[in-house]
Amino acid sequence: MKWKKEWVSYALGKELPELVLKNANVVDVFSKRVRTADVAIQEGRIVGVGEYRGKREENLAGRYVCPGLIDAHVHIESSMTSPALFSRQILPHGTTTVIADPHEIVNVAGERGMEYMLRASENVPVNVYWMLPSCVPINSLEHNGAVYDAAQMERLCRHPRVLGLGEVMDCPGVLVGKPELLEKIELMRHGVIDGHAPSVRGNELQAYCLAGVQTDHECATYEEALERVQAGFLVQIREGSAARNLEAIVSGALKDGLPFDCFAFCTDDLHLDDVKRQGHIDHNIRKSIRLGLDPVTAICCATLQPARFYGLRDLGAVAAGFRADLVVLDDLEEFRIVQVYKDGVPASEKITGIPEPMAEPELTHTVHVPAISAARLALPAQQNFPVVTLVPGEILTRLEYLELPGQKGVFRPQGDLLKAAVIQRHSGSGQLGVGVVKGFGLKNGAIASTIAHDSHNLIVIGDNDADILCAVDALRACQGGYAVCSGGKVRQVLPLPVAGLFTERADLDVAAAQHEMGKLCRSMGVPENLDPFQNLSFLSLCVIPEIRLTDSGVFSVAENRFLTGENG
């Protein structure tokens, strides 16, 4: 909504605005202080902060008011719900704006997927802004469902809800001057260029920055975060379901006395059961405060700082001219939310009604996997096989060369070694890669998912071939989602038919289903320090160190080569 000259009369107190929040302790993100004031609201805008009367008044009696929270980097698809359903879950937690990268669905469905996300987020309860995906496909190492090139990107690059270029994951491509990638960066220089550079340091980081990349959410340590701050990056402190980096970065910055002006909070990939259990960006704030960060500084990381960086001039503050996206708290230190306003309207009124499904049939039939025989899953029992070893609490992995146990010369999962496979599911080719994973803990069964970052092929892990094949069949039947099998039978399935990534069904409690499936996986041996489906989904992402499994085989990120398969 554009500024209206008529609003001046409300600011001057000559006319009564629609709503005034009286006697508030306003968190002033500009001065980083708390001051007592009234907040006057007209047509979804703050028209004044000071002393006001209104047509309707709500006495906050000293409760705190801070700006609506901003998630600086998120993949909505990872919620396994549509933008409309996702918005309904995060708004009560104070998140009123998200900056989303839809490279999950675009890797499956290309331009059709991008257009769907724009359309499906148009009239949802929160502000949804988009970064156009930079790496579709992510590289040539695995097989995704589509190409999204600069020519397609140009059609949307000036869209009012497009803020820039999504995370540039192909860091080697930047460093060698890959023409098609540099073309996308050049096209989007009018906006923000998001980064993705785990473990990139020194001169390589300087070259990455020089190319135009401005942010990074992949810092796992404070040392990485500090180097990026010194290079001028906005560091997006991530606290997701699988990758939790907040404690290391915030604790390190506090110990080092580093100002927090170059930080923002993000979730990246967060399951709805985690939102339900601990919160969204409000959880990042609470955790930071518990670590010793000043509450107002923590709020700035979730409001003004990302808003300014991404050019959202009317978001991120409680001040005249800003949108009336507000969070009311009864305790600043505990960050306890008692009310959320979106454009001056209580959140409860914003999330009424049932969203209509919007995905066309082409988006709900994307799992093309032929019948797979047990013979194709076979691995020879051998010495010095490159095993993917999980790192608890991280999406990073370690490479170990181990002896594979077996019978009659064929690998049989034993102890902590499980069999995993990635099956290409976009073209129906049936191409697959088979590997071994250590540290997952699963016993007497298998779990499978069509969420496998970022090409989103079908990924499955288990301790026996029968259950592995059962889980593959279950996902083929429901056109994507999660499946857990044991004893040759389907124990639980979560259908996610939109691109095999999420659902539009309002009657499906995704958070409850995630919780129940997580409990089932833990009863089958998956340890508490792993999120079974999140950690599974990242096993194929071959831009995260140190070793991954794709539909082409086992891949060493450090060596940039396949260790098994036709290319190994």
N, C-alpha and C positions, 0 to 999 in steps of 0.2 A: 504493500500500500504506500502510495506516495504521500509526501508531506502536504498538509492542507493549511492554508493561511488562517482558516477558521479556528484552528487549534490554539492560536495565540491568545484568544480571549479566555480559554480555560487556563492556560499557563499564568495569565495575569490575575486570575481569580475573579474575572468579571462575569463568567458564566460557570455554572456547576457542571463538572464532568460526570460521566456515567457512574464511575466508581472511584472511591478513595479508600485506600488502605491506611487507616489512622494509627498513629502511635507505634510506628515500626522502628526497629533498630536496623537501619539500612546498611548493608555491607557495601561500602564505597570502594570499588576496585581501582578507582583512579588515585585516591589518596592512601589507599590501603588502611582505611580506618572504618570504624563503625559509628554512625551518627543517628540520632533520633529525628525522624521526619515522617511526614505523610507522603504517600505515593498516589498521585492523581492519574487516572486512566480514562482515555476516551478513544473509542473505536479501535481498541487493541493496542494503542500506543500510550507510552508514558508521556503525559503533557506537563508534568511538573513534580519536583521533589522538594518539599518544604512544608508550609502550613496551608492546608486546603480543606474545603468542604465539598461534598459531592451529593448528587441525587441519591446515591446509595453509598453508605459508609460501613466499613467493617473494621471494628476496633481490634487491632492485633495485640494490644496490651503488652507491648515490649517484645513481642516475638521478632525474630530476625527475618529480613528479606534479602535474598541475594539473587543475582541473575540466573536465568535458566541455564542448565549445564550443557556443554558441547562435547560430543565425542569426536575427537579430531581425526580419527581414522578407524573405519569399521567396514566389515563386509556383512551387509544385512543378510545375505544368503546363509551365513554361518549360524544365524538364529534358527534356521530351518523353517522360517515363516516368511510370508510376503511382507513388503514394506508396511502395509496397513496393519497387519497383525503384530509385527515387530514394534511399531510405534505405540500401540496400545499397551505393550508390556513395559516399555522404558519410560513413558511419560510420568507415571506415578512415582518414579524414582528421581524425578527432577530433570531428566534429559529432555530438552526441548529442541535440540538441533543435533543432527549428525552429518558428518562429512564422509560419504560412503564411496567405496571403490567397488564397482560391480564386476570385477574381472572373473568372478566365479561363474556367473551365468553367461557372460560374454564368451568365456572359453568353451562353453558348451554350445551356445546358440548364436554367437556373433552379434551382428547388428540388430537382429530381431530381439535378442535378449536385452540389449542396451535400451532399445525403444520401449520394451515392456517395463523395465524398471523406472524409466522416466514417467511413463503413463500411470503405473501402479502407485507411484509416490506423490502424485499431484495433489490430492486432497486428503492427505493423512493427518493425524493429530500432531505431528511434529514437523519441524523444518528439515527437509531432506535435500542436501546438496550433493553433487556428484563430481567425481574425478574420472575422466575418461581413461579406460584401461590402456596401459602402455605396452603390455607384453602378452598379446593374444595372437599366436601362441607364445608361451613364455620363452621357448627356445626350440631348437630342433631335436632335443634329446628324447622327447616323448610325444605322444600323439593326442591332440585335443580335438574338439569338434568344429572349430571355426577359425577364421582369420579376421582380425579387426585392424585394418590398416589406416594410414593417415588420410586417405581419400574419404573413407567412411567417417572417420573422426571429425573431419572438417565440417561435415554437415551439422554437427552438434556443438562445435567448439565455442560458439558464442551464445549458446542457450543460457537463459538467465539463472538456471540452477546448476550450471556446470562451472566449476571453480578452477579447473586446471587438469593436469596430467596425473593419472594414477601411478602408484608406486612403480618406479623403474627398477624392476627386479633383475634385469639382464645387465648387471654391472660390468661383466666382461665385454658385453656388446658396446657399452658406452666407452670403455677404455680403448677399444680397438677402432672406434669410430664407425660402428655399424650403420650404414646409410639410412635404412628404414627406421631405425630407432632415433637417430638424430633428427630425422625429418619430423617425427612426432614431437620431440622436445622443442624444435623450432616453431612448430605450429602452435604450441600451447604456451609460449613464453609470456604471453599477456596475463597468464594466471600463475598458479603455484605448481611447481614440479615436485611431486612427492617421491621419496626415495625408499630404498630397501637394500641395505648394504651390511648384512651381518658379517662381522669379523674383518671388514675392509678397513685398513689402517694406512697411515703414512702417506706416501706420494700418491698411491692409488685413490685414497679418499680425497686428496686435493684435486686430482683430475676429475673425479666424479662430481665434486662440488663445482669445479670450473665449467663443466658441461651444462650446469644450470639447475642441478638437483638441490632442493632447499630444505627437505625434512628427512627424518629417519625414525622409524618406530621399532627397529630391530636391535637396539642396544641391549645386550644381555648383562653388561657390567657398567659400573660407573666410569671406568677408564674410557670405554668406548663412547659413552655419553659426553664426557668432558671433551674429548677430541672433536666431536661433532659440534658442540657449543663453540669451541674455539675456531672452528671453520665457518661459523655463521649459520649453522642449521637450527631449525626448530626441532628439538628432540621430543617426540611423542612417547611419553612414558606409558608402556603397555602393561595392562593387567587383564589378561584374557583367561580362557578356560585351560589352555595347554601351556601358553607362554606367560609367565608371571615375572616381570622384570622390575616392578615398582620398588620393592624393598631395597634391592641392590643399588638402584640409581638414587632414590631419595635419601637413603642412609649415607651414601657416599658424598652426595652434594652437601648435606648438612654437616658432615664431619669436616669437609674441605672448605666450608664457608662460601660455597658457590651460590650466587644469586639464582633465583628460579625464573627469571624473566624470559629465558629461552626454552621453557618447558611447557608442554600441554599434556593432557591426559587422553588416552585412547584405550579401546578394548580390543580392536583388531578382529579377533574371532572369539565370540562369547556365546555359550549355550544358554538357552532360556532357563534351564534349571538352576544355573549359577546366578542369573539375574534374580530369579525368585528367591533364592537362598541368601544371597549376600548383597544384591543391588547391581547397579550399573556404574556410571561415572561417580555416583555418590559413594560407592564402595572405594574407589580410588582416593577420594577425598578423605574418607574416614581412616583408611589405612595410612595415608600420609600423615595425618594429624597424630595418630598413635605412634608413628615413628619420630615425632618431634617437630613436624612442620607447622608453622603458624597457620591457623585456620583460614585467615583472609588470604594469605599467600596461596594456600591450596585451592581456594575458590578461584583466584585469578588464573591458575593453571587450567581450570575447567571452564573459563568464561571469556574474559577480556583478551587473554593472550592468543588463543586460537582464533577468536573472532577477528582481531586485528590482522593476524598473519594471513588469513584467508580472505581478507577484504570484506567481511560481513559488518558493515559500518553501523548497522542499527541493532546489533546483537552484542551480548556480553556484558551489559552494565545496567544498573538501575539509575537511569538518568533521562531527562527530557529528550524526546525524539527517538528513543529506543523502543523496540517492541516490548510489550508487556508480558514477556516470558519470565516468570518469577517463581522462586521457590521460597516457601515460608517454613522457618525452622523454629522449634522451641528450645533447642540447645545447639550452640555454635560448635562447641568442642566435640560433641558426639555427632554432629550433623544429622539431627533427627528431623525428618521432613513431616510436616503436618498438613501442608497444602501445596499444590502446584497450580500455577496459572499459565495458560497458553493463550497469548493474545488477549489477556485480561479475563479469560474464561476459565473457571475451575476445570481441572483435568477430568474429573468425573463426567462433566458435560461434553467433553471433547471425544470421549471414547465410547459413546453410545452408538447403537446401531451395529449391524453386521455387515462387514465389507463384502462386496460382490466379487466373485472370481473373475479374473481378467485375462488369464493365460489361454492362448489359442491352442488347438490340438497339437500343432507342431512342437510346442514347448512342453507338452505333457507326455510325449512318446519319444524319449531320447535314449533309452537303454537298449542298445542293439548288440546283444551278446549271444552268439550261437552256443549250442551244447558243447560243454567242455568235458573231455574224458580225463579219468584219473591218470592215464599215461602221460598226458601233457603237463601234469603237475610234478612229475618225477624229477628228483635231483640225485645224482650219484653220491653215495657216501664217499667222502674224500677229506684229505688233509688241506689245511691252509685255504679254507673257503672264506671269502669276505662277508662277515656277518655284521648286520646292522644292530648296534647296541644302543638302547635308549638311555637318555640322560634324564633322571627323575626331575620333574618340575620344569622341564624345558622341551622345546621342539628340536633342539640340537641332538645329533646322534654321534656315536663314535664308531670307527672302523676297527674291527678285530678280526684277525685271521685265525680261525679255529678249525679243529677237526670235527667233521660231521659224523655223528653216530648213525648206524644203519643196520639193515638186515638184507642179506643177499645182495650187497653192493648198492642198496638204495637207501637214501636218507630217511630216517624215521624220527620225528620230533621226540626229544627226550629232555628231561630236566627243564632247563630254562631256554631251550632252543625250540622255536616254533617255525612252521613253514608259512610263508606269505606269498601272495601272488597279486599282480596288477594286470587286469584284463582290459584291453582297449574296448570301449563300449559305444563309440560314436558311429563308426562306419560298418560295424558288423564283421570286421576282419578276423576277430578272435585272437589277435596278437596278444601274447602274454609274456610277462617276465616272472620268474620264480626266484625267491631268495629266502634267507633265514634271518630271524629277528630274535634278539636276546633281551630279556628284561621285561617282557610283556606279561608273563605270569599265567596266561590262560591255560586251563586244563579241561580235557574232556569236551571239546567243542570248537566252534569257530564263530567269528563275527565278521561281517562284511558291510561295506558302505560304498555308495556311488559318490560320496563326497571325498575326494582325494585331490588335494591341492597340487597344482592349480589346473591341471588338465581334466581332472574329475573323471578319470576312468574308474572302473570297479576295482576296489581293493579288498582283499580278504586275508585273514590270518587265523590259523588254527593248529591243533595238534594231531589232526587226522584228515585224510582226503575226503572221506564220506561227508563229514560235517562242512568242510570247505565247499564242496560241490553243492550241498544242500543250501548253504547261505547264498551262493551265486544264483541258484535257481529261484530262491525266494525274491531276490531283488529284480530278476528278470520279470517275474510275474507281477510285481507291484509297480514296475517302472521307476525304481530307484528308492533310496532311503537307507535305512539301517536294518540289519537282520542278525539275530543270534540263533545258532543251531547247536543242538547237542543230541547225541544218540541217533543221528540221522533224521531228526525232526526239527521243525521250526519252533523255537521256544518263544520268541518275540519278534515282531517286525514293526517298523515305523515307516509307513509309506510317505515318500516325498516326491511326488510325480512332476512338479514343475522343474524341468531341466535335471531331474534326479537330485535336486538340491533342497527344495523346500515345498511347503504346502500352502494352499490358500484356504484350507478348511478352518473356519472359525470354531467349529465344534470339536476339533481335535486339540487336546491339551498336550502340546508338544513338550512343555516343561515336565509334566508328570510322566509322559512316556520316556523322556530322556532319563529321568530319575530312576524309574523302574528298570530300564535297560541297564543303567549303570550299576544298580544293585545286583542285577542278575550276573553281570560280568564280574563283579567283585566276588560273588559267591562261587564263581568259576575260577578264581585265583588272581584276577587282575588287581595289583596293589593299589592302595589308597592314593599314592603319590603320582598315579597316572590317570588321566581322563581317557577311558578306553577308546572312544570314538574320535575324540580330538587328536590324540596321539597317533591313532591309526591313519587319520586323514592327512597327516603331514609326512608320513613315511615316504611318499612319492614326490615330495616337493624338492626338486633337484637344484634349487638355489640356496638351500639351507645346509650348512656344513653338518656332518662331515661325509655321510654316506646315505644314499637313498635307493629305493627300488622303484623302477618304472616299468612300463609295458615292454621295454626293450632290454631290461636286465638290471643288474646291480651297478650303480653309478657312484664313482668317487667325485665329490664336489671339489675337494682339494686338488686332485690330479686332473680334473675336467675330462674324465674318460670312463667308459664302461669297463667294469671288472669281470662281468659275465655276459652271456648272451652273444648274439651274432657279432656285436661290435667289441666284445671283451677279449 
